[in-house]
Amino acid sequence: MRWLLALSAAFVVFVVAGLSQPAEGGRELFERRCTGCHALDRDKEGPRLGGVYGRVSGSVPSFHYSDALKSAHITWDADSLAKWLADPESLVPDNDMAFHLDSAAERSAIVAYLEQVR
């Protein structure tokens, strides 16, 4: 019985640690790849990204978005954020973001991080 409890506890620790790794790696990638234009808590060249997960595109009142992004009405979730990071122009033509991430692994990690920093 003790063996089973110990095994169960080890499994829970393994699963929880595994779930936090993409977001942790995403934080580092976010800091390296995104903070030139974005911050979590304030607008810069790009809008603040804290709370972006679940937010409607073009909806931070203090940021001046392109007309295309304001009218896109995208609710940012894992799928839409991944598509945006892969190729913003194909998701919303005539937006103002020229940056993109070729690496699916980097996109996934950054999206996991953004989901966590709501």
C-alpha positions in Angstrom: 0.0 0.0 0.0 2.8 2.5 0.8 4.5 1.5 -2.4 1.3 2.4 -4.3 0.9 5.7 -2.5 4.6 6.6 -3.2 4.2 5.7 -6.9 1.0 7.8 -7.1 2.7 10.7 -5.5 5.7 10.4 -7.9 3.3 10.3 -10.9 1.5 13.5 -9.8 4.9 15.3 -9.3 6.0 14.1 -12.7 2.8 15.2 -14.4 2.7 18.6 -12.7 6.4 19.2 -13.5 5.8 18.3 -17.1 2.9 20.7 -17.4 4.9 23.6 -16.1 7.9 23.1 -18.3 6.3 24.4 -21.6 5.1 27.6 -19.8 8.5 28.1 -18.1 10.3 27.6 -21.4 7.7 29.9 -22.9 8.5 32.7 -20.4 12.1 32.5 -21.4 11.2 32.6 -25.1 8.7 35.4 -24.6 11.4 37.4 -22.9 13.9 36.7 -25.6 11.6 36.9 -28.7 8.7 39.2 -27.8 9.8 41.9 -25.2 11.4 44.1 -27.8 7.8 45.1 -28.8 5.6 43.7 -26.0 5.3 43.6 -22.2 2.8 41.8 -20.1 1.6 44.8 -18.1 2.0 47.8 -20.4 1.7 48.8 -24.1 4.9 49.3 -26.0 5.3 49.2 -29.8 2.8 46.3 -29.5 -0.1 46.0 -27.0 0.3 44.5 -23.6 0.1 40.7 -23.7 -0.8 39.9 -20.1 -4.4 38.6 -20.3 -4.3 38.2 -24.1 -5.4 34.6 -23.8 -9.2 34.8 -24.1 -9.2 38.5 -25.1 -10.8 39.7 -28.4 -8.3 41.1 -30.9 -7.9 44.8 -31.0 -9.6 45.4 -27.7 -7.0 47.0 -25.4 -8.4 50.6 -25.2 -5.0 52.2 -24.7 -3.4 50.7 -27.8 -3.8 52.0 -31.3 -4.4 48.9 -33.5 -4.5 48.6 -37.2 -8.0 48.8 -38.6 -7.6 45.2 -39.9 -6.9 43.8 -36.4 -9.7 45.9 -34.8 -12.2 44.4 -37.2 -10.9 40.8 -37.1 -12.8 40.0 -33.8 -10.6 37.0 -33.1 -10.8 35.6 -29.6 -7.2 34.7 -28.8 -6.9 31.0 -27.8 -4.2 28.4 -28.4 -5.1 27.9 -32.0 -5.5 31.5 -33.0 -2.3 32.6 -31.1 -0.3 29.8 -32.8 -1.6 30.9 -36.2 -0.9 34.5 -35.4 2.7 33.8 -34.3 3.3 31.6 -37.4 2.1 34.2 -39.9 0.2 37.2 -38.7 -0.4 38.5 -42.3 -2.2 35.3 -43.4 -4.4 35.4 -40.3 -5.2 39.1 -40.5 -4.1 40.8 -43.7 -2.9 44.4 -43.4 -2.1 44.2 -39.7 0.9 46.0 -38.3 2.9 43.0 -37.0 5.7 41.9 -39.3 7.3 39.4 -36.8 6.7 35.7 -37.0 8.0 32.5 -35.5 8.9 29.6 -37.8 9.4 27.1 -34.9 6.2 25.3 -33.9 7.8 24.3 -30.6 8.6 28.0 -29.8 5.1 29.0 -30.7 3.6 26.3 -28.5 5.8 27.3 -25.6 5.0 31.0 -25.9 1.2 30.3 -26.2 1.3 28.0 -23.1 3.0 30.9 -21.2 0.5 33.5 -22.4 -2.3 31.2 -21.3 -0.8 31.0 -17.9 -0.3 34.8 -17.4 -3.9 35.8 -17.7 
